[in-house]
């Protein structure tokens, strides 16, 4: 996947169409100094903007490969366009995440993009672990790395709320004791 090419196209259209979005997932981890291989992109988008997202993806010849009330995944036959997943925001907590997203300049300052805050990225990692325990090793490693690299920036009270939401307070206490400055 040619991340730069795809982002230039997609983000431009998101902005022009007023799509409420935020980058998340493995690619977003790089914003916070956690680097790992990833083959796709993930976004959180307001469910109200789903029709706009579908039109944008269709414009660039993406095909829907999976869709539920919470997620839609697109893939392209053009290798450099790759795969893009969208998590649909429809609850107050995820809508607040969209509003709270920060804008970053990435890829040699060529692209401005909205990215979930550190705590919100961790929340989605916790949700992934909660939904599928087989993801625990990979997602827990991401959580630990993002906290190690960003501990001075973390809002620990907000992070605690997310750990409590997924009944993982013991894990939160472990991390806070180890990394809190």
C-alpha positions in Angstrom: 0.0 0.0 0.0 1.2 3.5 -0.9 0.2 5.2 2.3 1.2 8.7 1.2 -0.7 8.5 -2.1 -3.8 7.0 -0.5 -3.8 9.5 2.4 -3.4 12.5 0.1 -6.5 11.4 -1.9 -8.7 10.2 1.0 -8.0 13.0 3.5 -8.5 15.7 0.8 -12.0 14.2 0.1 -12.8 13.7 3.8 -12.0 17.4 4.4 -14.0 18.6 1.3 -17.0 16.4 2.3 -16.8 17.4 6.0 -16.4 13.8 7.1 -15.7 13.5 10.8 -12.8 11.1 11.0 -9.7 10.2 12.9 -6.8 7.9 12.1 -6.4 5.0 14.4 -4.8 1.5 14.4 -1.2 0.5 13.6 -0.4 3.4 11.3 -1.6 5.9 13.9 0.8 4.3 16.5 3.7 5.8 14.4 2.5 9.3 15.3 3.3 8.4 18.9 6.7 6.9 18.2 5.5 3.2 18.1 6.6 1.7 14.9 5.4 -1.7 13.6 4.6 -3.2 10.3 1.1 -2.6 9.1 -0.5 -3.4 5.7 -3.7 -1.3 6.0 -5.2 1.8 7.5 -7.9 2.2 10.1 -10.1 5.2 10.7 -12.8 6.0 13.2 -15.6 7.9 11.4 -19.0 9.3 12.4 -21.7 6.8 11.4 -23.6 9.8 10.0 -20.9 10.2 7.4 -21.0 6.6 6.2 -22.7 7.4 2.9 -20.0 10.1 2.2 -17.3 7.6 3.1 -18.8 5.0 0.7 -18.9 7.5 -2.1 -15.3 8.5 -1.6 -14.2 4.9 -1.5 -16.2 4.1 -4.6 -14.6 7.1 -6.4 -11.2 5.5 -5.9 -12.5 2.0 -7.0 -12.5 0.4 -3.5 -14.9 -2.5 -3.0 -16.7 -3.3 0.2 -15.4 -6.6 1.5 -17.1 -6.7 4.9 -19.8 -4.6 6.5 -21.6 -4.7 9.9 -23.4 -2.0 11.9 -20.0 -1.2 13.5 -17.3 -1.8 10.9 -16.9 -1.5 7.2 -13.8 -2.7 5.3 -12.7 -1.7 1.8 -10.1 -3.3 -0.5 -8.8 -2.3 -3.9 -7.6 -4.5 -6.7 -4.9 -1.8 -7.2 -2.1 -3.0 -4.9 -0.9 0.5 -4.0 -4.4 1.5 -2.8 -4.5 -1.4 -0.3 -7.2 -1.9 2.3 -8.9 0.5 4.6 -11.1 -0.3 7.6 -13.6 2.1 9.2 -14.9 1.8 12.7 -18.3 3.6 12.9 -18.7 6.0 15.7 -22.2 6.1 17.1 -21.9 6.3 20.8 -21.1 9.3 23.0 -17.7 8.0 24.0 -16.4 7.4 20.4 -18.0 10.7 19.2 -16.1 12.5 21.9 -12.9 10.8 20.7 -13.5 12.2 17.2 -14.0 15.7 18.6 -10.9 15.4 20.7 -8.6 14.2 18.0 -5.5 16.2 17.3 -4.2 17.2 13.9 -0.7 16.2 12.9 1.5 16.8 9.9 2.9 13.5 8.7 4.9 12.0 5.8 7.5 14.8 5.6 4.8 17.4 6.6 3.0 16.8 3.3 -0.3 15.6 4.9 -2.4 17.1 7.7 -4.4 14.4 9.4 -6.6 14.0 12.5 -5.4 11.3 14.8 -6.9 9.8 18.0 -5.3 10.8 21.2 -3.0 8.4 23.0 -5.6 7.3 25.5 -8.2 6.7 22.9 -5.9 4.5 20.8 -5.2 2.5 24.0 -9.0 2.2 24.5 -9.5 0.6 21.1 -6.6 -1.8 21.8 -8.3 -2.7 25.1 -11.6 -3.2 23.2 -9.8 -5.5 20.7 -8.4 -7.6 23.5 -11.9 -7.7 25.1 -13.5 -8.8 21.8 -10.9 -11.4 20.8 -8.4 -12.7 23.4 -6.2 -14.1 20.6 -5.2 -10.5 19.9 -4.0 -9.9 23.5 -0.3 -10.4 22.9 0.0 -8.0 19.9 -2.4 -5.4 21.3 -0.9 -5.5 24.8 2.6 -5.0 23.3 1.2 -1.9 21.5 -0.3 -0.6 24.7 3.0 -1.1 26.6 5.1 0.6 23.9 2.8 3.6 23.5 2.8 4.1 27.3 6.6 3.7 27.5 7.2 6.2 24.7 4.6 8.7 25.8 4.2 8.4 29.6 4.8 12.1 30.3 1.9 13.0 27.9 -0.6 10.5 29.1 -3.7 11.6 31.0 -3.7 8.8 33.5 -7.2 9.5 34.8 -8.7 9.1 31.4 -6.7 6.0 30.8 -7.9 4.5 34.0 -11.6 5.1 32.9 -10.9 3.0 29.8 -9.2 0.2 31.8 -12.1 0.1 34.2 -14.6 0.0 31.3 -13.0 -3.3 30.2 -12.6 -4.6 33.7 -8.8 -4.4 33.5 -8.0 -2.2 36.5 -5.3 -4.6 37.7 -3.5 -4.1 34.4 -3.9 -0.4 34.7 -2.3 -0.3 38.2 0.6 -2.4 36.9 1.2 0.0 34.1 0.8 3.1 36.2 3.2 1.8 38.8 5.8 1.0 36.2 5.5 4.1 33.9 3.9 7.0 35.8 6.3 9.9 36.1 
